[in-house]
Amino acid sequence: MYRFPLLCLFLVVFLSCKTKKESKTKVVANAEELSCCNINSKSRFLVQSDSSEIVPQATGTAGMIFIEGGTFEMGADNNQARPDEYPKHPVKVNSFWMDEHEVTNAQFKEFVDETGYITEAEKDIDWEMMKMQVLPGTPKPSEEMLKAGSMVFNPPSQTVPLNDYSQWWSWVVGANWQHPEGPESSTEGRENYPVVHICWNDAVAYCKWAGKRLPTEAEWEYAARGGLENNIYPWGNDHIEAGTPKANSWNGNFPNLNTQKDGFYSTAPVKSYMPNPYKLYDMAGNVWEWTADWYDMNYYTSLPSDKVTVDPKGPAKSNDARNPYDKRKTIRGGSFLCNDSYCSSYRVAARMPGEINTGMNHTGFRCVKDDK
């Protein structure tokens, strides 16, 4: 049996398995395992969005930063590192251009207005596809439950165990990039905030339109480090909560109390904090960022630690023992939900898997472009 919140959503509601609460538009998804700030959500459709009709723009490098190539030590820097960040290994990347900040709502809207693109979160769930993922005989959910939606952070009012993320994540019908918290919310006034509820396929479609691409994991980490050797964070080694705010993260007791020391409860406008030495903003916190690479929890062990790997493109396929049947890409940078008590993924070496058809309200991206 697969173990993912979206699948559990149907099993919980329709097989009466540990339902926590239910309403017309919101159902809390059951959870069986901890996976840092990112939910191991099941694929919605098992098919990828069709971006074949998207015509790339003739764009330059406005709003991008030139990153001169070089060699660095990729991987774990301190005792907060997880097993998939080891071993540390030398990597060389070629020069490239990177967006100075995460793609914003305004930028994504321009793409949608021009192409008519519809994100995964805006599509109703196809039961004929979904029923192949559940136990035989599982009854078909109501039409209401098959309506388009996404996962939204929904904090509890008290301290809860940190091994059960159903305590703070909810499936919300009508949640998508235009309605980040649900159908009653909007992005009005948040044009300069990072676009969210973006799955990997959506990000790839935008990149194609923009004449760009997603960064490899190596490019992303090299850029995040900003030339600082073996440092923990994009700004150096000072703890994230020491001194003035350095990034948008969770301050206080996760997940029920956010002191908002950094100035924001959820996402923040791009460029709200100081950039790293390469003049890149929000390489830590705010929203998780998609990369081009498949996620393999053992990938680093396949790379030599005694010689330089040149411009790696990641493993050939996805490999996550917790979710062996899924297709997962690597996400980087952490989000506004990261806190040392639960998730320290604002570290430059931190990496997590993300199911390619799933986005949530702390998942976005930025683009890169080859230096030609």
C-alpha positions in Angstrom: 0.0 0.0 0.0 1.3 3.4 -0.9 1.8 5.9 1.9 1.1 9.4 0.7 -1.2 12.1 1.9 -3.2 12.5 -1.3 -3.9 8.8 -1.4 -4.6 8.7 2.3 -7.0 11.6 1.8 -9.3 9.2 -0.1 -8.7 6.2 2.2 -9.2 8.3 5.3 -12.4 9.9 4.2 -14.0 7.0 2.4 -12.8 4.1 4.6 -13.1 5.9 7.9 -9.4 5.7 8.8 -8.3 8.2 11.4 -10.2 11.2 10.0 -9.3 14.3 12.0 -11.7 16.8 10.5 -13.8 17.3 7.4 -15.7 20.1 5.8 -17.1 21.0 2.4 -13.8 22.3 1.1 -11.2 21.0 3.5 -10.1 17.6 4.7 -7.0 16.9 6.8 -4.8 14.2 5.2 -3.6 11.3 7.3 0.2 10.9 7.4 2.5 7.9 8.3 6.0 9.3 8.0 8.0 12.4 8.6 9.7 14.0 5.6 11.0 17.4 6.8 9.1 20.4 5.6 8.0 18.7 2.4 5.1 16.3 2.2 5.6 13.0 0.3 2.4 13.7 -1.7 1.2 11.1 -4.2 1.0 12.0 -7.9 -2.4 13.4 -8.9 -2.7 12.1 -12.4 0.3 9.9 -13.2 0.7 11.9 -16.4 2.7 15.0 -17.2 1.3 18.3 -18.3 1.5 18.9 -22.0 3.8 21.9 -22.7 4.6 20.9 -26.3 2.6 23.9 -27.7 4.5 26.4 -25.6 6.7 28.7 -27.7 9.8 30.0 -26.1 10.2 33.8 -25.8 13.3 35.5 -27.2 14.5 36.6 -23.8 17.9 37.9 -22.7 19.3 37.8 -19.2 17.5 40.7 -17.6 16.8 40.0 -13.9 19.5 37.3 -13.9 23.0 37.1 -12.3 26.0 35.7 -14.1 27.5 32.9 -12.1 31.1 32.2 -13.1 31.9 28.5 -13.1 34.3 26.9 -10.7 35.0 24.0 -8.4 33.5 23.5 -4.9 32.9 20.9 -2.2 29.3 19.7 -2.5 27.4 18.2 0.4 27.2 18.1 4.2 28.7 20.9 6.3 27.6 20.3 9.9 25.9 17.9 12.2 22.4 18.9 11.0 23.1 17.1 7.7 21.0 14.2 6.7 22.3 10.9 5.2 21.6 11.9 1.6 24.0 14.9 2.0 27.0 12.6 2.4 29.7 12.2 1.4 31.1 15.6 0.6 32.6 15.6 -2.8 34.3 17.9 -5.3 32.3 19.2 -8.2 33.0 21.6 -11.1 30.2 23.5 -12.8 30.4 25.6 -15.9 29.3 29.2 -16.0 25.6 30.0 -16.2 23.0 32.7 -15.5 20.5 32.4 -12.6 17.4 34.4 -11.8 18.2 36.8 -9.0 15.1 35.8 -7.1 12.3 33.2 -7.2 9.7 33.4 -10.0 7.0 35.8 -8.8 3.2 35.7 -9.1 3.4 38.6 -11.6 6.0 36.7 -13.7 3.9 33.5 -13.7 0.8 35.4 -14.5 2.4 36.9 -17.6 3.3 33.3 -18.7 -0.3 32.1 -18.1 -1.9 35.1 -19.8 0.2 34.5 -22.9 0.0 30.7 -23.1 -3.3 29.8 -21.4 -1.3 27.3 -19.3 -3.3 25.4 -16.5 -1.3 24.2 -13.6 -1.8 20.7 -12.1 -3.5 22.1 -9.0 -6.1 23.7 -11.2 -7.2 20.4 -12.7 -9.8 18.1 -11.3 -8.6 14.7 -10.2 -9.1 11.9 -12.8 -10.6 9.0 -10.8 -9.8 6.5 -13.5 -6.2 7.3 -13.0 -6.4 7.7 -9.3 -8.1 4.4 -8.6 -5.0 2.6 -10.0 -3.2 3.9 -6.9 -5.6 2.7 -4.2 -6.7 -0.7 -2.9 -9.0 -2.7 -5.2 -12.6 -2.0 -4.3 -12.0 1.5 -2.9 -15.3 3.4 -3.6 -15.2 6.3 -5.8 -15.1 9.6 -3.8 -17.8 12.2 -4.2 -17.5 14.7 -7.1 -16.7 17.4 -4.5 -13.6 15.5 -3.4 -12.4 15.1 -7.0 -12.4 18.8 -7.6 -9.1 20.6 -8.2 -7.2 21.6 -5.1 -3.8 21.4 -3.3 -2.1 21.1 0.1 -2.1 24.1 2.4 -0.3 24.8 5.6 -3.0 24.8 8.4 -1.3 25.4 11.8 -2.7 23.8 15.0 -3.5 25.9 18.0 -1.2 23.9 20.3 2.0 22.0 20.4 1.7 18.7 18.5 4.0 15.7 17.9 6.4 16.5 15.0 6.2 13.1 13.5 2.6 13.6 12.2 2.4 16.4 9.5 -1.4 15.8 9.1 -1.5 18.1 12.2 -0.5 21.1 10.0 -1.3 20.2 6.4 -4.8 20.2 4.8 -6.1 19.4 1.4 -8.0 22.4 0.3 -10.3 22.4 -2.7 -9.7 25.4 -4.9 -6.2 26.1 -3.6 -3.8 26.9 -6.5 -1.2 29.5 -7.5 -3.9 32.2 -7.9 -5.6 31.2 -4.6 -2.7 30.2 -2.3 -4.7 29.6 0.9 -7.9 28.5 -0.9 -10.7 29.9 -3.0 -11.3 32.9 -0.7 -7.7 34.0 -1.0 -5.9 35.7 -3.9 -2.6 37.1 -5.0 -3.8 40.6 -5.3 -1.2 42.8 -3.6 1.2 39.8 -3.7 2.5 40.3 -7.2 6.1 40.4 -5.9 5.8 37.3 -3.8 7.0 33.9 -5.1 4.5 31.9 -7.0 3.5 28.7 -5.1 1.5 25.5 -5.6 3.9 24.8 -8.5 4.7 21.3 -9.4 7.8 20.3 -11.3 5.9 20.0 -14.6 4.6 23.5 -14.2 8.0 24.9 -13.5 9.5 23.2 -16.6 6.7 24.6 -18.7 7.4 28.2 -17.5 11.1 27.7 -18.1 10.5 26.6 -21.6 8.4 29.7 -22.3 11.0 31.9 -20.7 13.8 30.4 -22.8 15.4 29.1 -19.7 15.6 25.8 -17.7 15.7 24.6 -14.1 19.1 24.5 -12.4 20.9 21.2 -11.7 21.4 20.4 -8.1 25.1 21.1 -8.5 24.4 24.5 -10.1 21.9 25.4 -7.4 24.2 24.6 -4.5 27.2 26.2 -6.1 25.1 29.4 -6.6 23.6 29.2 -3.1 27.1 29.0 -1.5 28.0 32.3 -3.2 31.7 31.5 -3.2 31.9 30.8 0.5 33.8 27.6 1.1 32.2 24.9 3.3 29.9 27.4 5.0 26.5 26.2 6.3 24.2 29.0 5.0 24.2 31.3 2.0 25.4 34.2 4.2 28.1 32.2 6.1 28.0 30.3 9.4 26.0 32.6 11.7 22.9 30.9 12.9 19.8 31.9 11.0 18.2 33.5 14.1 21.4 35.3 15.2 21.3 39.1 14.8 19.1 40.6 12.1 16.8 38.4 10.0 18.7 36.7 7.2 15.9 34.7 5.6 12.2 33.9 5.7 11.9 30.9 8.1 9.7 29.7 11.0 10.6 31.6 14.2 9.4 30.2 17.5 7.7 26.9 18.2 6.9 24.9 15.1 4.1 24.4 13.9 1.8 26.3 16.2 3.6 29.5 17.2 5.5 31.8 14.8 6.9 34.9 16.4 7.5 36.4 13.0 10.9 37.8 14.0 11.8 37.8 10.3 8.8 40.0 9.6 6.5 37.4 7.9 4.2 34.6 8.9 4.2 32.8 5.5 5.9 33.8 2.2 7.7 37.1 1.9 8.1 39.4 -1.1 11.2 38.4 -3.1 14.4 40.4 -2.2 13.2 41.1 1.4 16.5 40.0 2.8 20.1 40.6 2.0 21.4 38.6 -1.0 24.3 36.2 -0.8 27.8 37.1 -2.1 26.7 36.3 -5.7 23.8 38.8 -5.2 21.2 36.1 -5.3 18.1 36.5 -3.1 16.2 33.9 -1.0 18.6 31.0 -1.6 17.4 30.0 1.9 13.8 29.9 3.1 10.7 31.5 1.6 9.8 28.6 -0.8 11.3 25.3 -1.8 12.8 25.5 -5.3 12.7 22.7 -7.9 15.8 21.5 -9.6 16.3 19.5 -12.8 17.8 16.4 -11.1 16.0 13.2 -10.2 16.2 12.6 -6.4 18.3 9.6 -5.4 18.9 9.3 -1.7 22.2 7.5 -2.4 23.4 9.5 -5.3 26.3 11.1 -3.6 27.8 7.7 -2.7 28.1 7.0 -6.5 30.3 10.0 -7.1 34.1 10.0 -6.4 35.3 11.8 -3.3 38.9 11.9 -4.6 38.5 13.5 -8.0 36.3 16.2 -9.4 33.0 15.4 -11.0 32.4 17.9 -13.9 28.9 19.4 -14.4 26.9 16.5 -13.0 23.3 16.2 -14.2 22.1 13.9 -11.4 21.1 10.3 -11.3 19.4 8.5 -14.2 16.2 7.9 -12.2 14.4 8.5 -9.0 15.3 6.5 -5.9 13.6 7.2 -2.6 13.2 4.1 -0.3 10.3 5.8 1.5 8.4 6.2 -1.8 9.8 3.6 -4.2 7.0 3.8 -6.8 7.0 7.6 -7.2 8.9 9.9 -9.6 10.7 12.5 -7.6 12.9 15.4 -8.4 15.1 17.2 -5.9 14.0 20.4 -4.2 16.3 22.9 -2.5 16.5 25.9 -0.2 13.8 25.1 2.4 10.8 27.3 3.0 9.1 29.7 5.4 8.2 26.5 7.4 11.7 25.5 8.2 12.9 25.6 11.8 15.8 23.8 13.5 13.4 21.9 15.8 11.9 20.2 12.7 13.7 21.1 9.5 17.0 22.9 8.9 16.7 22.8 5.2 17.7 26.5 4.8 21.2 25.0 4.8 22.9 25.2 1.4 23.6 21.4 1.4 20.1 20.4 2.3 18.2 18.4 -0.3 14.7 16.8 -0.3 12.6 14.8 -2.8 9.5 16.3 -4.4 6.9 14.3 -6.4 6.9 15.8 -9.9 3.1 16.3 -10.2 2.7 17.8 -6.7 3.0 21.4 -5.5 2.0 23.0 -2.2 1.8 26.5 -0.8 5.5 26.5 0.0 6.8 25.2 -3.3 8.1 27.4 -6.1 11.2 27.7 -8.3 13.7 29.9 -10.1 15.3 29.5 -13.6 18.8 29.4 -15.0 20.2 29.9 -18.5 23.3 28.6 -20.2 26.2 31.0 -20.8 26.6 31.1 -24.6 
